[in-house]
Amino acid sequence: MLTRKQCPKCRGNIYLSNDYYGKYEQCLQCGYTSDLEVINEQKKPALKTKEKSAAI
């Protein structure tokens, strides 16, 4: 993903990417690189409920 004019060093274009070590952003013009914090969102398992229908 490319963001425009967001580099804190030269105001160049930032490219967002990830690798083995995590997510990072890198400027295409000057090469500025910064690691990004990852928010760990764990999904809660859905509770399965079985409704028994009453047979008449």
C-alpha positions as CSV (number, residue, x, y, z in Angstrom):
1,M,0.0,0.0,0.0
2,L,1.3,3.4,-0.9
3,T,0.6,6.6,1.1
4,R,1.5,10.0,-0.4
5,K,3.6,12.6,1.2
6,Q,3.8,11.0,4.6
7,C,7.6,10.6,5.2
8,P,8.7,12.5,8.3
9,K,12.2,13.0,6.9
10,C,11.6,14.2,3.3
11,R,7.8,14.3,2.9
12,G,8.1,11.6,0.2
13,N,5.8,8.6,-0.5
14,I,5.7,5.8,2.1
15,Y,5.2,2.2,1.2
16,L,3.6,0.0,3.8
17,S,4.7,-3.7,3.8
18,N,5.6,-6.6,6.0
19,D,8.3,-9.3,6.3
20,Y,9.4,-12.1,8.6
21,Y,10.0,-9.7,11.5
22,G,6.7,-7.7,11.2
23,K,5.1,-4.7,9.5
24,Y,7.1,-1.6,8.5
25,E,6.9,1.5,6.4
26,Q,9.6,2.7,4.0
27,C,10.0,5.9,2.0
28,L,10.5,5.4,-1.7
29,Q,12.5,8.6,-2.1
30,C,15.0,8.7,0.8
31,G,14.8,5.1,2.2
32,Y,13.6,6.1,5.7
33,T,12.3,2.9,7.4
34,S,10.2,2.6,10.5
35,D,8.7,-0.5,12.2
36,L,5.0,-0.4,12.9
37,E,3.3,-1.6,16.0
38,V,1.0,-4.5,15.5
39,I,-2.3,-4.6,17.4
40,N,-3.0,-8.3,18.3
41,E,-6.7,-8.9,17.8
42,Q,-7.6,-12.3,18.9
43,K,-11.0,-13.5,17.7
44,K,-13.1,-15.1,20.3
45,P,-14.5,-18.5,19.3
46,A,-18.1,-18.4,18.5
47,L,-20.3,-20.2,20.9
48,K,-22.3,-23.0,19.3
49,T,-25.7,-23.4,20.7
50,K,-28.1,-26.1,19.6
51,E,-31.7,-25.3,19.9
52,K,-34.0,-28.3,20.4
53,S,-37.3,-27.9,18.8
54,A,-40.2,-29.2,20.8
55,A,-42.0,-32.0,18.9
56,I,-45.8,-31.9,19.4
